[in-house]
Every structure is written in structure tokens, then in C-alpha cells.
Amino acid sequence: MRSLLAFGILSFAMTFCGLQERLKSLSGDSSGSSNTASSNSNSGTSTSSTSAPTAEKAKPTAAQQAIIDGGTETKWDDQGLSWKLPASWKKMSVSKESFNYSSPDNAFLLVNISTLGDSFPVDISLKAYHDQALQQLKNGKYESVKMVEIDGIAGVEFVEAPPEGKDDPRRHQWIGYRKYLGQTQMLNVMTSTKGSNFAKHSDDFPAVLYSMKAVK
């Protein structure tokens, strides 16, 4: 369990570092367009050339909706967020910027929030992450990639392809941006477990992701 959790935390670090480095090159001349981009980031309807494709609203399957309906509302009061989790999932750790729960068989919900500057180019960033995810899809690292709106927040959802080793981690993740209490935030919501356990949670993971509710 510790090794899988450590991998998840490392994945967050690599995600943020890689994205931030890429944005340094993308955002240098974007100040003129960043305000317009930011105002459209949560609607998924921006038509700017610097924007990711329009996000489709999250649509749980019947099985996933049943999991959501039967789940326990689990709140993150510091961030005005909540998810519907299976009753057997328990808290590992919760702080102002991270929210971590796990199942008895070592499936994880790992959420991290990064606070960004007011001039951060949200739409450029979202497009960059979407483009990067599509490249990973072509490379065979990801099994699926799509733009998905969860409770009014647009983001990139992707599922990793099966790993080489049955005990290697595999994740189903969604990354989006929002305005909260005057701050621009990046939300990184990841569900993960070892490869041999992933199929068992193939409905749990999207149900958890799609159940997210955010205080506006």
C-alpha cells in the first residue's frame, strides 16, 4: 500500500512539474489573451484558438450512477468540494491542499490543489494538457482521453493503459481549473490502484470522479 501511495504522490509531482515547465514557454506572450481565456475556462465553451475542445458533461453509466446514489458524501470543507465514496473507503489524510482516501483493497482517491496567480493562462494550460494527453494516447500510454465537465468545471479526463506488471499502478484521472474564493486553482483528481485490481474498480473510479460537487 505504501509503495502504491508513494507512486501516486510522485505522479502528482511529475504532473505538476512537467505542466509548469511547458507553460513557461506557452504563457510568455499570452498576457493579452489570458483574461479572456480565464473567463471562459469553466464553461467549456470558449472558441479561442488557445482553448481546449469543448468539454462534454459527465455522463455516468447506470452502474456508475448506482454507485454514486449509494455512496457516502465525503466533504473537503477547506476547499468546498465533496465526492460520493463507497462506504468502505476510509480517510488516509486531509489537509488544506490534499485529500486522500483509500479502499480496503488499496484503491485510492488522491486529490491535490495548486493555487495559481491571477494572470495564469488557464485556457492555454488546459489545451496544453489536453494536447499532451492526446500525444500519450498516440504513444499507447493512455487508453482514453476526453474533455469532461464535472459540476460546471471543464477538465481533461484520461485513463492509463494497462501497465506491464500486474502490480504496477494504473490511474484514472481528471485535471481541471476553477475560481474559488477569488483564487485560480488547478484541481488534480486521481483514482488509482494496481493493474491487476483496476478492472474491479472500473465503475467505482468514474463514479467517484463524476460525483464531485464544488461550491461556487
N, C-alpha and C positions, 0 to 999 in steps of 0.2 A: 504493500500500500504506500509506504513512504517513497519508494522509488518512482511509482506512478505519479504521485502528487508532486514530487520534485520535478519530474518531466513536464508536468502541466505548468508549473511556475516558470520553468525555463522557457517553455513555449511562449508564454506571455512576454517574457523579457525579450526574446528574439523577435517576436512580432512587433513590439513597440520600437525596438532599436532599428530594425530594418525599415519600417514605415517612416520613422522620423528622418533617417538618412536620405531616403528617397524624396521626402517632402522638402528638404533643404534645397534641392535642385529645382523642384517644381514651383515653390512658392516665392522665389526671389522677385519675380515681376508680376505677382498676382495681386498686389495690394489694391489695384483699381477694381478688380472683379470680385475680391473676396467677400465684400459686404453683401453684394447681390447673391453670391453663391450661398453664404451662410443663411440668408433669409429664406432660401428655398430648401434647405438641407433636410428638414424633417417631413416635408410634404411628398418628396419623391417625384415632383412634377416639373423640376427645373429643366429648361431646354438648352441651357448654356452648353457650349462645346467642352467646357471643363467639368461637366457633370456626368456622373454615372447614369446608366439607363434608369428609367422609371421603375420604382420598386412595386412589386405586386404585394397585395395584402396577404398576411399569413393565413393559410387555409389548412387547419388541422384535418386529418382524415377522421373517420368515425371512431376508429380505435384510439387515435390521439386525443380526440375531444372527450372520450370517456375517461381517459387518464386525467385530463385537466379537470373535468367535472368532479372526479373522485379525489382530487389532490388536496393537500393541506396548504392553505395560503400562508406563505412564509415571507415576512416583510423585512426589508432593509430600510429601517426608519431613517438612518443618516442620509440616504440618497433618494428617498421617496420611491423606491422600487419594490416590487413583490413578484413572486413566482408561485405557481401551484406545484408542489412537490409530492411524490408518493409518500405515504405516511411513514414508511420505513427509513426514509432519508433523514440523516441527523447532521446537526451543525458541527463543523470542524473548527472554523474560525471566522469571525466577522470583525472588521474594522471600518474606518471611515472610507477607505478606498478599495477594500477587497471583501468578498462574500463567498465563503466556501462551504459546501455541503457534500455529503457522500452517502452512498447506499451501502447496505450490509455486504454486498459483493464487490465493493470497490469501483463503483461508477461515481463520477464526480460532476458537480456543478461548480465551476470556478469563474467568478466574475471579478473584473478589475475595472476601475475607473481612472482615467487620466484627465486632469484639468488642464485646459489649453488656453492660450491667450485670446483676447477678443478679436484679433486680426487673423487668427488661424484660418487658413483656406479650407473650410470644411468640405465643400463640394469637390475641390481638386483632390483632396485627400481620399475621399470616398471613391472617386473614379480611379485614383492610383491603386487603391487596394483592390478594387474590382478587377482592374486590368491585370494586376499581379496574380490574383486568384485564377483568372482565366488562363494565364500562362501556366500556372501549376496544374490546371486541368489538362491542358495540352501535353504537359510533361508526364502525366499519369500519376501525379502526387495526390490530386483531388479526384473524387468520384463525381461530385456535382458542385455547381456554383450558380447562385442566383441572387438577385436583389430582392429583399423581402422587407416589408414594412410591418413592424410589430408595435401595436398600440400607438400608431401615428409616427413612429420613428423609423426612417429608412436605414437599411444596413445591408452588408454583404454576408450572405449565409453560404457556408461551404462544408462539405463532408470529405474527410480524408479517405483515400483509397485504403484497402486492407494492407496492413504492414507485412513485412517479410516474416517476422517472428510472431507466433501466436500470442506471446506475452508482451509484445511491443505495444505501446499506447496507440490509440486511434481516437480522433476527436471529431465532433460535430459542433461547429462554431458560428457565431454571428457577431459582427462588428458594426456599430453604428455611432452616430453623433447626435447630441441633443443640447438644448439650452436648459439649464436648471439653476434656479436662484441666481440668475444673472451670469452664470458661468457657461462656457462652452466645454462640453465633456465628450470624451471618447468612451463608449461602452464596449467592453470586450467580454462577451458571454460565451463560455466554453463548457461543453459537456464532453466527458472523456472516460474511457475505460480501456482495458487491454483488448487486443484484436480479437481474441477468442471469445470475449464476453460482449462484443459490440452488437451482434445480431439480437441478443436478448433484450437490448435496450433501444432497438431501432425505432420503437414508437415512443418510449419514455423521453428520449433526448429531444426530438422536435416538439413534443408536448410541453416539456419544461421550457424550451426556448420561446415557443409561441404563447405561453401563458403569461409572459411578462406584462406587468402593468406599471405605468410610470405616472407619477404625479406631475401634472402640467403646470 
